[in-house]
Amino acid sequence: MSTRVGLELTPTRIRAVTVRGLRGSPVDTFEIKWDTAVPRDAVRVLREYMGPVSAIGVAVGLGFAHVKHVPLPPVFEEQRRAILTLEPDRFFPIEGGEIVAATRRDSDLVFAAEAPLVESWVTELEKWATVASVEPAPAALARVLRTAGAPDGVYRVDAAEGEVGLIELFEGSLRTARRISASESVGDLREAPTVEDVPPEFVAAYGAALGLNSSIGEMLVTSAVARRMHRRRRMSVARSAVNLLLALAFALTAVDRYRSRILEREEAEIAALTPKAAGGAALQSRLAKLDLQSSVAGERGLRADPVSVLVALTRRLPRDASVISVRADGETWQIDGTARDAGGIVPALDADPHFDDVRALSGTSRFTENGRTYETFSVGFRAHR
């Protein structure tokens, strides 16, 4: 089962949470100090401690982010990002330089960060595993708080040195985020709770691990990285579709083989039952002859109905009995065949009210077939209506 990791990057520390399974159950937590300008050393330590992972989710801490409410026109996410990055100093207190910007579908809240810094982190992390998402830490934290059913309110988060980060949760969604001086007084603040045994300080990293499939338009990535992520997701969908078709083909093949085995088994059973059914076929053929003979011999209309006689025979004869021949002359009948216990034929027929004068016409002889012993019988009786 693949392991994924979520990372929260703060100005001084990296916090990591690994998850497994479809539900993203947390497995392990880890925290290290790092130099944001030299991410290579931190990635090496993470890889050595946490081992191989299939995907990485990154939560960029509020200490690196600029936050502002910017009303944008209802255009595609690529165009929204272009509006913000074309002249970033119009929206954020940045003098020159490139930024990455993350917009939100249901809000005018916008996050921005320095593009070269974020790209250097992604480049190093990609040497460990695929970076599936890069989002603002407040968004990752809000995801977990919403899933855990945390109450609305203002929550404290990490920010830069000498600052306090605040996010507001309203109706389960991230409403706003901001950074204030640590000396500034604030009203009632909530602390992130423990979620799925994940300590409060790791909850944002846990949210990053759960957001690997979040909207690319809400990520802090350049247009080039966004296109790469779109391409990677399309390839993943294509691979999943191929795997589904292969699984379906294997399932159909298995069903076909199952049906073939059933047919083979039924054919074997039919072959085994054919000798036993020969007596019944002979009875059916004899019935046609009896009907013709009886129609000639029974002009007085006193003969028993052959069908009724055969039904009574079928009911009274043992299941292992095979009738080889049937002869009738008016009310007098004779049947010949084999059974495991030929001596029980006469009492069985004598107990039926349709038959009188039931008697053995000849002695029995024994023979063995397929490891079983059978006896012959020849029984006569009178049948009446």
C-alpha positions as CSV (number, residue, x, y, z in Angstrom):
1,M,0.0,0.0,0.0
2,S,1.5,3.3,-1.1
3,T,2.7,5.9,1.5
4,R,2.1,9.6,0.9
5,V,3.6,12.5,2.9
6,G,2.4,15.9,3.8
7,L,4.8,18.7,4.6
8,E,4.2,22.0,6.2
9,L,7.1,24.4,5.4
10,T,7.5,27.2,8.0
11,P,10.4,29.8,8.1
12,T,12.3,27.7,10.6
13,R,10.9,24.1,10.5
14,I,9.5,21.4,8.3
15,R,6.8,19.2,9.8
16,A,5.9,16.0,8.1
17,V,3.1,13.5,8.4
18,T,2.9,10.2,6.4
19,V,-0.4,8.6,5.6
20,R,-1.5,5.3,4.0
21,G,-4.7,3.8,2.7
22,L,-7.7,5.2,0.8
23,R,-8.8,7.2,3.9
24,G,-5.3,8.6,4.4
25,S,-4.8,7.2,7.9
26,P,-1.8,8.9,9.6
27,V,1.2,6.7,10.2
28,D,4.2,8.8,11.4
29,T,5.2,12.4,12.2
30,F,8.6,14.0,11.9
31,E,10.0,17.5,12.4
32,I,13.3,19.1,11.5
33,K,14.9,22.6,11.4
34,W,16.0,23.8,8.0
35,D,17.5,26.6,6.0
36,T,15.0,27.8,3.5
37,A,17.7,28.9,1.1
38,V,19.3,25.4,1.1
39,P,16.5,22.9,0.9
40,R,18.7,20.1,-0.4
41,D,20.0,19.1,3.1
42,A,16.5,19.1,4.6
43,V,15.1,16.9,1.8
44,R,18.0,14.4,2.3
45,V,17.2,14.1,6.0
46,L,13.5,13.7,5.3
47,R,14.1,11.0,2.7
48,E,16.5,9.1,4.9
49,Y,14.1,9.1,7.9
50,M,10.8,8.6,6.1
51,G,11.9,6.4,3.3
52,P,10.3,6.1,-0.1
53,V,6.9,7.7,-0.7
54,S,4.6,7.8,-3.7
55,A,3.6,11.5,-3.6
56,I,4.2,14.7,-1.6
57,G,1.8,17.4,-0.6
58,V,3.3,20.7,0.4
59,A,1.7,23.3,2.6
60,V,3.5,26.6,2.3
61,G,3.4,28.3,5.8
62,L,1.8,31.6,6.3
63,G,5.2,33.1,7.2
64,F,6.0,32.9,3.4
65,A,2.7,34.1,2.1
66,H,1.1,37.4,1.2
67,V,-2.7,37.4,1.7
68,K,-5.3,39.7,0.3
69,H,-8.9,39.8,-0.8
70,V,-8.8,40.5,-4.6
71,P,-12.1,40.5,-6.5
72,L,-11.4,38.8,-9.8
73,P,-13.5,38.3,-12.9
74,P,-15.2,34.9,-13.5
75,V,-12.5,33.5,-15.8
76,F,-10.6,30.3,-16.0
77,E,-8.0,29.6,-13.3
78,E,-5.1,30.1,-15.7
79,Q,-6.4,33.6,-16.6
80,R,-6.9,34.4,-12.9
81,R,-3.3,33.5,-12.2
82,A,-2.1,35.6,-15.1
83,I,-3.9,38.7,-13.8
84,L,-2.2,38.4,-10.5
85,T,1.3,37.5,-11.7
86,L,1.5,40.1,-14.6
87,E,1.8,43.1,-12.2
88,P,2.0,41.6,-8.7
89,D,3.0,44.9,-7.1
90,R,-0.5,46.2,-7.9
91,F,-1.9,43.6,-5.4
92,F,0.9,42.8,-3.0
93,P,3.6,44.7,-1.2
94,I,6.3,43.3,-3.5
95,E,8.9,45.3,-5.4
96,G,9.8,43.4,-8.5
97,G,10.3,39.7,-8.8
98,E,8.0,36.9,-9.7
99,I,5.3,35.4,-7.6
100,V,3.1,32.3,-7.5
101,A,-0.5,33.0,-6.7
102,A,-3.3,30.7,-5.5
103,T,-6.9,31.8,-6.0
104,R,-10.1,30.2,-4.6
105,R,-13.2,29.3,-6.4
106,D,-15.6,30.2,-3.7
107,S,-13.8,33.3,-2.3
108,D,-11.8,36.3,-3.4
109,L,-9.1,35.4,-0.9
110,V,-5.7,35.2,-2.7
111,F,-2.4,33.9,-1.5
112,A,1.0,34.8,-3.1
113,A,4.6,33.8,-2.5
114,E,8.0,34.3,-4.1
115,A,8.2,32.1,-7.2
116,P,12.0,31.4,-7.1
117,L,11.8,30.3,-3.5
118,V,8.8,27.9,-4.0
119,E,10.3,26.5,-7.2
120,S,13.6,25.7,-5.5
121,W,11.7,23.7,-2.9
122,V,9.6,21.8,-5.5
123,T,12.8,21.0,-7.5
124,E,14.5,19.4,-4.6
125,L,11.4,17.6,-3.4
126,E,10.8,16.1,-6.9
127,K,14.1,14.3,-6.4
128,W,12.5,12.4,-3.6
129,A,9.0,11.8,-5.0
130,T,6.3,13.4,-7.2
131,V,5.0,16.7,-5.8
132,A,1.3,16.4,-6.3
133,S,0.2,19.7,-4.6
134,V,1.6,22.9,-3.3
135,E,-1.0,24.9,-1.4
136,P,-1.1,27.6,1.4
137,A,-0.9,26.1,4.8
138,P,-4.2,27.8,5.9
139,A,-6.0,25.9,3.2
140,A,-4.5,22.6,4.3
141,L,-5.4,23.3,8.0
142,A,-8.9,24.3,7.1
143,R,-9.4,21.0,5.3
144,V,-8.6,19.0,8.3
145,L,-10.6,21.2,10.7
146,R,-13.7,20.9,8.4
147,T,-13.3,17.1,8.2
148,A,-12.9,16.9,12.0
149,G,-16.0,19.0,12.6
150,A,-14.1,21.7,14.4
151,P,-16.2,24.8,15.4
152,D,-16.1,28.0,13.5
153,G,-13.8,30.7,14.9
154,V,-10.3,32.2,14.6
155,Y,-7.4,29.8,14.9
156,R,-3.8,30.5,15.7
157,V,-1.2,29.3,13.1
158,D,2.6,29.6,12.6
159,A,3.9,32.7,10.8
160,A,7.2,34.5,10.5
161,E,9.4,35.3,13.5
162,G,7.8,38.0,15.7
163,E,4.4,37.4,14.1
164,V,1.2,35.4,14.8
165,G,-0.8,33.9,12.0
166,L,-4.6,33.9,12.1
167,I,-7.2,32.0,10.0
168,E,-10.9,32.3,10.3
169,L,-13.2,29.3,9.8
170,F,-16.8,30.1,8.9
171,E,-19.4,27.4,8.1
172,G,-16.5,24.9,7.7
173,S,-14.7,27.0,5.1
174,L,-11.6,29.2,5.1
175,R,-12.9,32.8,5.2
176,T,-9.8,34.8,5.7
177,A,-6.2,34.6,6.9
178,R,-3.7,37.3,8.1
179,R,-0.4,37.9,9.9
180,I,-0.2,40.2,12.8
181,S,2.6,41.3,15.2
182,A,3.1,39.1,18.1
183,S,2.7,42.1,20.4
184,E,-0.7,42.9,19.0
185,S,-3.6,41.9,21.3
186,V,-6.2,39.6,19.8
187,G,-9.5,38.4,21.1
188,D,-10.5,34.8,21.7
189,L,-8.2,32.5,19.6
190,R,-8.6,28.8,19.1
191,E,-5.8,26.3,18.9
192,A,-5.9,23.5,16.3
193,P,-7.1,20.2,17.9
194,T,-5.6,16.8,17.8
195,V,-7.0,15.0,14.8
196,E,-6.7,11.2,14.3
197,D,-4.0,11.1,16.9
198,V,-2.0,13.8,14.9
199,P,-0.7,16.5,17.4
200,P,-2.0,20.0,16.8
201,E,1.3,21.3,15.4
202,F,1.2,18.7,12.7
203,V,-2.4,19.1,11.6
204,A,-1.5,21.5,8.6
205,A,1.0,18.9,7.3
206,Y,-1.7,16.2,7.7
207,G,-4.1,18.4,5.7
208,A,-1.4,18.7,2.9
209,A,-1.2,14.9,2.8
210,L,-5.0,14.7,2.4
211,G,-5.1,17.4,-0.4
212,L,-3.0,15.7,-3.1
213,N,-6.0,15.8,-5.5
214,S,-7.1,19.4,-4.7
215,S,-7.7,21.9,-7.5
216,I,-4.6,23.0,-9.2
217,G,-6.0,26.5,-9.6
218,E,-5.8,26.9,-5.8
219,M,-2.1,25.9,-5.7
220,L,1.0,28.1,-5.2
221,V,2.7,27.0,-8.4
222,T,3.8,28.7,-11.6
223,S,1.9,28.2,-14.9
224,A,4.6,25.8,-16.1
225,V,4.3,23.6,-13.0
226,A,0.5,23.8,-13.2
227,R,0.6,22.5,-16.8
228,R,2.9,19.7,-15.7
229,M,0.5,18.8,-12.9
230,H,-2.4,18.8,-15.3
231,R,-0.5,16.5,-17.7
232,R,0.5,14.2,-14.9
233,R,-3.2,13.8,-13.7
234,R,-4.4,13.1,-17.2
235,M,-1.8,10.4,-17.5
236,S,-2.8,9.0,-14.2
237,V,-6.5,8.9,-15.3
238,A,-5.4,7.2,-18.6
239,R,-3.4,4.6,-16.7
240,S,-6.4,4.0,-14.4
241,A,-8.7,3.6,-17.4
242,V,-6.3,1.1,-19.0
243,N,-6.0,-0.8,-15.7
244,L,-9.8,-0.9,-15.4
245,L,-10.1,-2.3,-18.9
246,L,-7.5,-4.9,-18.2
247,A,-9.2,-5.9,-15.0
248,L,-12.5,-6.1,-16.9
249,A,-10.9,-8.2,-19.6
250,F,-9.5,-10.6,-16.9
251,A,-12.9,-10.7,-15.2
252,L,-14.6,-11.6,-18.4
253,T,-12.0,-14.3,-19.1
254,A,-12.5,-15.7,-15.6
255,V,-16.3,-15.8,-16.1
256,D,-15.8,-17.5,-19.5
257,R,-13.5,-20.1,-17.9
258,Y,-16.0,-20.6,-15.1
259,R,-18.8,-21.2,-17.5
260,S,-16.6,-23.6,-19.5
261,R,-15.8,-25.6,-16.3
262,I,-19.6,-25.7,-15.5
263,L,-20.4,-27.0,-19.0
264,E,-17.6,-29.6,-18.7
265,R,-18.9,-30.8,-15.4
266,E,-22.5,-30.9,-16.7
267,E,-21.4,-32.9,-19.7
268,A,-19.5,-35.3,-17.4
269,E,-22.7,-35.7,-15.3
270,I,-24.8,-36.3,-18.4
271,A,-22.4,-38.9,-19.6
272,A,-22.5,-40.7,-16.2
273,L,-26.3,-40.6,-16.1
274,T,-26.9,-41.7,-19.7
275,P,-26.6,-45.5,-18.9
276,K,-29.1,-45.1,-16.1
277,A,-31.5,-43.1,-18.3
278,A,-31.4,-45.9,-20.9
279,G,-34.1,-47.8,-19.0
280,G,-36.4,-44.7,-19.1
281,A,-35.9,-44.3,-22.8
282,A,-36.7,-47.9,-23.3
283,L,-39.8,-47.5,-21.2
284,Q,-40.9,-44.5,-23.4
285,S,-40.3,-46.5,-26.6
286,R,-42.1,-49.5,-25.1
287,L,-45.0,-47.3,-24.1
288,A,-45.7,-46.4,-27.7
289,K,-45.7,-50.1,-28.6
290,L,-47.9,-50.9,-25.6
291,D,-50.4,-48.3,-26.6
292,L,-50.7,-49.7,-30.1
293,Q,-50.9,-53.3,-28.8
294,S,-53.4,-52.4,-26.2
295,S,-55.6,-50.5,-28.7
296,V,-55.8,-53.8,-30.7
297,A,-56.2,-56.1,-27.7
298,G,-58.5,-53.9,-25.7
299,E,-61.6,-53.6,-27.9
300,R,-63.7,-54.3,-24.8
301,G,-62.3,-51.1,-23.1
302,L,-61.2,-53.0,-20.0
303,R,-57.4,-52.3,-20.2
304,A,-55.6,-50.2,-17.7
305,D,-54.2,-46.9,-18.8
306,P,-50.5,-47.5,-19.7
307,V,-49.5,-44.0,-18.5
308,S,-51.1,-44.6,-15.1
309,V,-49.3,-48.0,-14.8
310,L,-45.9,-46.4,-15.7
311,V,-46.4,-43.6,-13.2
312,A,-47.2,-46.1,-10.5
313,L,-44.1,-48.2,-11.5
314,T,-41.9,-45.1,-11.3
315,R,-43.3,-44.2,-7.9
316,R,-42.8,-47.8,-6.4
317,L,-39.6,-49.0,-8.0
318,P,-36.4,-48.2,-6.1
319,R,-34.3,-45.2,-7.3
320,D,-31.4,-47.5,-8.3
321,A,-33.7,-49.8,-10.4
322,S,-33.2,-49.8,-14.2
323,V,-36.1,-51.3,-16.3
324,I,-34.8,-53.0,-19.4
325,S,-38.1,-54.2,-20.9
326,V,-41.9,-53.9,-20.3
327,R,-44.5,-56.2,-21.8
328,A,-48.3,-56.1,-21.4
329,D,-51.1,-58.4,-22.5
330,G,-54.3,-56.8,-21.5
331,E,-54.1,-56.5,-17.7
332,T,-51.1,-58.8,-17.4
333,W,-47.8,-57.0,-17.3
334,Q,-44.1,-58.1,-17.0
335,I,-41.1,-55.9,-16.3
336,D,-37.4,-57.0,-16.5
337,G,-34.4,-55.1,-15.3
338,T,-31.7,-54.6,-12.6
339,A,-31.6,-53.2,-9.1
340,R,-29.3,-53.2,-6.1
341,D,-31.8,-55.3,-4.1
342,A,-34.0,-57.2,-6.6
343,G,-35.8,-59.0,-3.7
344,G,-37.4,-55.7,-2.7
345,I,-39.2,-55.2,-6.1
346,V,-42.1,-57.6,-5.4
347,P,-43.1,-56.2,-2.0
348,A,-42.7,-52.6,-3.3
349,L,-45.2,-53.2,-6.2
350,D,-47.5,-55.4,-4.1
351,A,-48.1,-52.4,-1.8
352,D,-49.5,-50.3,-4.6
353,P,-53.4,-50.6,-5.0
354,H,-53.0,-50.5,-8.8
355,F,-51.2,-53.9,-8.9
356,D,-52.5,-57.4,-8.0
357,D,-50.9,-60.8,-8.2
358,V,-47.4,-59.5,-8.0
359,R,-44.8,-62.3,-8.3
360,A,-41.3,-63.1,-9.3
361,L,-41.2,-64.8,-12.7
362,S,-37.6,-66.0,-12.5
363,G,-34.7,-66.2,-10.1
364,T,-32.1,-63.4,-9.8
365,S,-28.5,-63.3,-10.9
366,R,-25.8,-61.0,-9.6
367,F,-23.2,-58.9,-11.5
368,T,-20.8,-56.1,-10.7
369,E,-20.6,-52.8,-12.5
370,N,-18.4,-49.8,-11.6
371,G,-17.5,-51.5,-8.3
372,R,-21.2,-52.0,-7.3
373,T,-23.2,-55.2,-7.2
374,Y,-26.6,-55.4,-9.0
375,E,-29.2,-58.1,-9.3
376,T,-31.6,-58.9,-12.2
377,F,-35.3,-59.2,-11.8
378,S,-38.3,-60.4,-13.8
379,V,-41.6,-59.5,-12.1
380,G,-45.2,-60.1,-13.3
381,F,-48.4,-58.5,-12.1
382,R,-51.9,-57.5,-13.1
383,A,-52.7,-53.9,-13.5
384,H,-56.2,-52.4,-13.2
385,R,-57.8,-49.0,-13.2
